[in-house]
Amino acid sequence: MINEKRTVIIRDVELYWANLNPESPKAPFGTMQWDVQIRTRDKSAAEAMQKEYYLTMKKDSDDAGDYWKANIKRKATKNDGSKNTPPDVVNGNKQAIDGNTIGNGSKGNIMLFQYPYEVAGRKGVASMLSKVQVVDLKVYQPDSGTDFEVVEGSVDTSSGEAVDF
């Protein structure tokens, strides 16, 4: 457990599901936020992240084998109700890059602001995403090849009547 506020850098993580567009935080669970999932396939690195940085690393697997993941966020609104600034997103040369370009499997480093908390008898360490440094960018490419087909006899949702397209 830490006793004071601190800033830490976690190196060599894979980045997934990056929601880092400064103009449009998302609310996947009701709270507007920016977030990114970090992953590692190294069990000892995951254990170190849990021990040193108090992150909850969850084990999962895919076709390539086991990995450990944690979702890191930054709320768009501070506790006092004022707007929060988005996390900085930079490349390996510390030049700003567009957070929308980060695709799954990109590699990089993250900076967290951490502080101890005690609420309703529970103690812990809170982590807030401050910066993301992308050192190996896998450019996000939306899948434009998948779409619905026109379905004849569909219901027009504005009138509730069946229509032919």
Short mmCIF file of the C-alpha atoms (twelve columns), coordinates in Angstrom:
data_MODEL
# 
_entry.id   MODEL 
# 
loop_
_atom_site.group_PDB 
_atom_site.id 
_atom_site.type_symbol 
_atom_site.label_atom_id 
_atom_site.label_alt_id 
_atom_site.label_comp_id 
_atom_site.label_asym_id 
_atom_site.label_seq_id 
_atom_site.Cartn_x 
_atom_site.Cartn_y 
_atom_site.Cartn_z 
_atom_site.pdbx_PDB_model_num 
ATOM 1   C CA . MET A 1   0.000   0.000   0.000   1 
ATOM 2   C CA . ILE A 2   1.257   3.470   -0.766  1 
ATOM 3   C CA . ASN A 3   0.898   6.353   1.685   1 
ATOM 4   C CA . GLU A 4   1.416   9.307   -0.651  1 
ATOM 5   C CA . LYS A 5   0.424   10.399  -4.144  1 
ATOM 6   C CA . ARG A 6   2.797   9.297   -6.877  1 
ATOM 7   C CA . THR A 7   3.297   9.136   -10.623 1 
ATOM 8   C CA . VAL A 8   4.476   5.860   -12.174 1 
ATOM 9   C CA . ILE A 9   5.320   4.635   -15.665 1 
ATOM 10  C CA . ILE A 10  4.441   1.114   -16.752 1 
ATOM 11  C CA . ARG A 11  6.553   0.056   -19.719 1 
ATOM 12  C CA . ASP A 12  6.193   -2.475  -22.503 1 
ATOM 13  C CA . VAL A 13  2.459   -3.091  -22.551 1 
ATOM 14  C CA . GLU A 14  0.136   -3.912  -25.410 1 
ATOM 15  C CA . LEU A 15  -2.691  -1.424  -25.936 1 
ATOM 16  C CA . TYR A 16  -6.250  -2.513  -26.736 1 
ATOM 17  C CA . TRP A 17  -9.628  -0.792  -27.076 1 
ATOM 18  C CA . ALA A 18  -8.079  2.678   -26.815 1 
ATOM 19  C CA . ASN A 19  -10.681 5.388   -26.223 1 
ATOM 20  C CA . LEU A 20  -8.339  8.370   -26.241 1 
ATOM 21  C CA . ASN A 21  -10.000 10.951  -28.489 1 
ATOM 22  C CA . PRO A 22  -9.671  14.211  -26.486 1 
ATOM 23  C CA . GLU A 23  -12.975 15.596  -27.806 1 
ATOM 24  C CA . SER A 24  -15.125 12.553  -27.166 1 
ATOM 25  C CA . PRO A 25  -14.804 10.567  -23.961 1 
ATOM 26  C CA . LYS A 26  -17.180 7.605   -23.783 1 
ATOM 27  C CA . ALA A 27  -19.501 6.362   -21.028 1 
ATOM 28  C CA . PRO A 28  -19.363 2.553   -21.245 1 
ATOM 29  C CA . PHE A 29  -20.577 2.176   -17.656 1 
ATOM 30  C CA . GLY A 30  -22.414 5.466   -17.134 1 
ATOM 31  C CA . THR A 31  -19.401 7.680   -16.355 1 
ATOM 32  C CA . MET A 32  -17.776 9.739   -19.110 1 
ATOM 33  C CA . GLN A 33  -14.127 8.693   -19.370 1 
ATOM 34  C CA . TRP A 34  -11.095 8.047   -21.526 1 
ATOM 35  C CA . ASP A 35  -9.639  4.577   -21.208 1 
ATOM 36  C CA . VAL A 36  -7.339  1.932   -22.583 1 
ATOM 37  C CA . GLN A 37  -6.831  -1.736  -21.845 1 
ATOM 38  C CA . ILE A 38  -3.250  -2.801  -21.193 1 
ATOM 39  C CA . ARG A 39  -2.109  -6.378  -21.728 1 
ATOM 40  C CA . THR A 40  0.923   -8.537  -21.226 1 
ATOM 41  C CA . ARG A 41  1.595   -12.179 -22.050 1 
ATOM 42  C CA . ASP A 42  4.317   -12.315 -19.402 1 
ATOM 43  C CA . LYS A 43  2.867   -13.742 -16.185 1 
ATOM 44  C CA . SER A 44  5.718   -12.359 -14.054 1 
ATOM 45  C CA . ALA A 45  5.178   -8.873  -15.541 1 
ATOM 46  C CA . ALA A 46  1.466   -9.134  -14.697 1 
ATOM 47  C CA . GLU A 47  2.298   -10.180 -11.133 1 
ATOM 48  C CA . ALA A 48  4.709   -7.244  -10.838 1 
ATOM 49  C CA . MET A 49  2.038   -4.802  -12.097 1 
ATOM 50  C CA . GLN A 50  -0.334  -6.130  -9.484  1 
ATOM 51  C CA . LYS A 51  2.236   -5.984  -6.666  1 
ATOM 52  C CA . GLU A 52  4.040   -2.723  -7.519  1 
ATOM 53  C CA . TYR A 53  1.206   -0.698  -9.073  1 
ATOM 54  C CA . TYR A 54  -1.856  -2.255  -7.367  1 
ATOM 55  C CA . LEU A 55  -3.551  -3.009  -10.694 1 
ATOM 56  C CA . THR A 56  -6.128  -5.776  -10.897 1 
ATOM 57  C CA . MET A 57  -4.701  -7.977  -13.636 1 
ATOM 58  C CA . LYS A 58  -7.247  -10.428 -15.029 1 
ATOM 59  C CA . LYS A 59  -6.190  -13.569 -16.876 1 
ATOM 60  C CA . ASP A 60  -7.726  -14.230 -20.298 1 
ATOM 61  C CA . SER A 61  -6.734  -16.128 -23.424 1 
ATOM 62  C CA . ASP A 62  -6.959  -15.986 -27.188 1 
ATOM 63  C CA . ASP A 63  -5.605  -18.024 -30.114 1 
ATOM 64  C CA . ALA A 64  -2.038  -17.013 -29.181 1 
ATOM 65  C CA . GLY A 65  -2.371  -18.204 -25.560 1 
ATOM 66  C CA . ASP A 66  -2.804  -16.659 -22.115 1 
ATOM 67  C CA . TYR A 67  -2.530  -12.953 -21.359 1 
ATOM 68  C CA . TRP A 68  -3.261  -10.644 -18.431 1 
ATOM 69  C CA . LYS A 69  -5.200  -7.394  -18.797 1 
ATOM 70  C CA . ALA A 70  -6.252  -4.313  -16.865 1 
ATOM 71  C CA . ASN A 71  -8.483  -1.422  -17.900 1 
ATOM 72  C CA . ILE A 72  -7.025  1.979   -17.080 1 
ATOM 73  C CA . LYS A 73  -9.212  5.093   -17.147 1 
ATOM 74  C CA . ARG A 74  -9.390  8.822   -16.590 1 
ATOM 75  C CA . LYS A 75  -12.754 10.350  -15.758 1 
ATOM 76  C CA . ALA A 76  -13.861 13.278  -17.921 1 
ATOM 77  C CA . THR A 77  -15.218 15.080  -14.850 1 
ATOM 78  C CA . LYS A 78  -13.334 15.712  -11.620 1 
ATOM 79  C CA . ASN A 79  -14.910 14.990  -8.228  1 
ATOM 80  C CA . ASP A 80  -15.679 18.713  -7.831  1 
ATOM 81  C CA . GLY A 81  -17.711 18.688  -11.086 1 
ATOM 82  C CA . SER A 82  -15.195 20.572  -13.229 1 
ATOM 83  C CA . LYS A 83  -13.957 19.196  -16.549 1 
ATOM 84  C CA . ASN A 84  -10.861 17.035  -16.505 1 
ATOM 85  C CA . THR A 85  -8.200  17.231  -19.201 1 
ATOM 86  C CA . PRO A 86  -7.807  14.187  -21.462 1 
ATOM 87  C CA . PRO A 87  -4.711  12.023  -21.145 1 
ATOM 88  C CA . ASP A 88  -1.808  13.057  -23.371 1 
ATOM 89  C CA . VAL A 89  -1.032  10.674  -26.233 1 
ATOM 90  C CA . VAL A 90  2.479   10.794  -27.711 1 
ATOM 91  C CA . ASN A 91  4.777   8.741   -29.909 1 
ATOM 92  C CA . GLY A 92  8.253   7.449   -29.081 1 
ATOM 93  C CA . ASN A 93  9.706   10.932  -29.760 1 
ATOM 94  C CA . LYS A 94  7.229   12.505  -27.315 1 
ATOM 95  C CA . GLN A 95  5.356   14.202  -30.178 1 
ATOM 96  C CA . ALA A 96  1.562   14.376  -29.839 1 
ATOM 97  C CA . ILE A 97  -0.372  11.856  -31.925 1 
ATOM 98  C CA . ASP A 98  -4.062  11.293  -32.621 1 
ATOM 99  C CA . GLY A 99  -5.491  8.865   -30.052 1 
ATOM 100 C CA . ASN A 100 -8.004  7.698   -32.676 1 
ATOM 101 C CA . THR A 101 -5.195  6.024   -34.638 1 
ATOM 102 C CA . ILE A 102 -4.255  3.504   -31.930 1 
ATOM 103 C CA . GLY A 103 -5.267  0.024   -33.016 1 
ATOM 104 C CA . ASN A 104 -5.387  -3.150  -30.957 1 
ATOM 105 C CA . GLY A 105 -1.933  -4.658  -30.448 1 
ATOM 106 C CA . SER A 106 -0.076  -1.341  -30.482 1 
ATOM 107 C CA . LYS A 107 2.741   -1.307  -27.936 1 
ATOM 108 C CA . GLY A 108 3.785   1.387   -25.563 1 
ATOM 109 C CA . ASN A 109 4.080   2.793   -22.083 1 
ATOM 110 C CA . ILE A 110 1.506   4.368   -19.796 1 
ATOM 111 C CA . MET A 111 1.849   6.968   -17.066 1 
ATOM 112 C CA . LEU A 112 -0.454  6.747   -14.061 1 
ATOM 113 C CA . PHE A 113 -1.186  9.132   -11.242 1 
ATOM 114 C CA . GLN A 114 -1.851  7.062   -8.124  1 
ATOM 115 C CA . TYR A 115 -3.111  7.969   -4.675  1 
ATOM 116 C CA . PRO A 116 -4.199  6.090   -1.561  1 
ATOM 117 C CA . TYR A 117 -7.871  6.171   -0.594  1 
ATOM 118 C CA . GLU A 118 -10.044 5.127   2.301   1 
ATOM 119 C CA . VAL A 119 -13.802 5.109   1.794   1 
ATOM 120 C CA . ALA A 120 -16.437 3.404   3.948   1 
ATOM 121 C CA . GLY A 121 -13.814 1.314   5.696   1 
ATOM 122 C CA . ARG A 122 -12.173 0.167   2.453   1 
ATOM 123 C CA . LYS A 123 -8.565  1.062   1.685   1 
ATOM 124 C CA . GLY A 124 -6.779  0.897   -1.610  1 
ATOM 125 C CA . VAL A 125 -4.833  2.649   -4.331  1 
ATOM 126 C CA . ALA A 126 -6.636  4.540   -7.099  1 
ATOM 127 C CA . SER A 127 -4.993  4.882   -10.512 1 
ATOM 128 C CA . MET A 128 -5.724  7.579   -13.083 1 
ATOM 129 C CA . LEU A 129 -4.419  7.491   -16.655 1 
ATOM 130 C CA . SER A 130 -2.192  10.528  -17.301 1 
ATOM 131 C CA . LYS A 131 -0.300  9.783   -20.532 1 
ATOM 132 C CA . VAL A 132 0.093   7.118   -23.188 1 
ATOM 133 C CA . GLN A 133 3.285   6.746   -25.198 1 
ATOM 134 C CA . VAL A 134 2.895   4.610   -28.317 1 
ATOM 135 C CA . VAL A 135 6.213   3.126   -29.457 1 
ATOM 136 C CA . ASP A 136 4.881   0.577   -31.985 1 
ATOM 137 C CA . LEU A 137 1.691   1.844   -33.600 1 
ATOM 138 C CA . LYS A 138 -0.737  -0.573  -35.203 1 
ATOM 139 C CA . VAL A 139 -2.975  1.886   -37.021 1 
ATOM 140 C CA . TYR A 140 -6.670  1.424   -36.294 1 
ATOM 141 C CA . GLN A 141 -8.550  0.419   -39.443 1 
ATOM 142 C CA . PRO A 142 -12.344 0.300   -39.110 1 
ATOM 143 C CA . ASP A 143 -13.918 -2.737  -40.782 1 
ATOM 144 C CA . SER A 144 -15.766 -1.253  -43.741 1 
ATOM 145 C CA . GLY A 145 -16.403 -4.632  -45.390 1 
ATOM 146 C CA . THR A 146 -19.062 -5.816  -42.962 1 
ATOM 147 C CA . ASP A 147 -22.554 -4.402  -43.253 1 
ATOM 148 C CA . PHE A 148 -26.201 -5.434  -43.221 1 
ATOM 149 C CA . GLU A 149 -28.039 -6.499  -46.340 1 
ATOM 150 C CA . VAL A 150 -31.352 -4.951  -47.325 1 
ATOM 151 C CA . VAL A 151 -34.190 -7.115  -45.956 1 
ATOM 152 C CA . GLU A 152 -37.428 -7.063  -47.921 1 
ATOM 153 C CA . GLY A 153 -40.637 -6.736  -45.951 1 
ATOM 154 C CA . SER A 154 -38.870 -5.011  -43.049 1 
ATOM 155 C CA . VAL A 155 -40.772 -2.852  -40.582 1 
ATOM 156 C CA . ASP A 156 -40.328 0.906   -40.906 1 
ATOM 157 C CA . THR A 157 -39.495 1.822   -37.320 1 
ATOM 158 C CA . SER A 158 -40.803 5.374   -37.700 1 
ATOM 159 C CA . SER A 159 -44.359 4.284   -38.645 1 
ATOM 160 C CA . GLY A 160 -44.454 0.653   -37.503 1 
ATOM 161 C CA . GLU A 161 -45.687 -0.437  -40.940 1 
ATOM 162 C CA . ALA A 162 -44.121 -3.044  -43.220 1 
ATOM 163 C CA . VAL A 163 -42.366 -1.492  -46.200 1 
ATOM 164 C CA . ASP A 164 -40.524 -2.770  -49.242 1 
ATOM 165 C CA . PHE A 165 -37.074 -1.282  -49.799 1 
# 
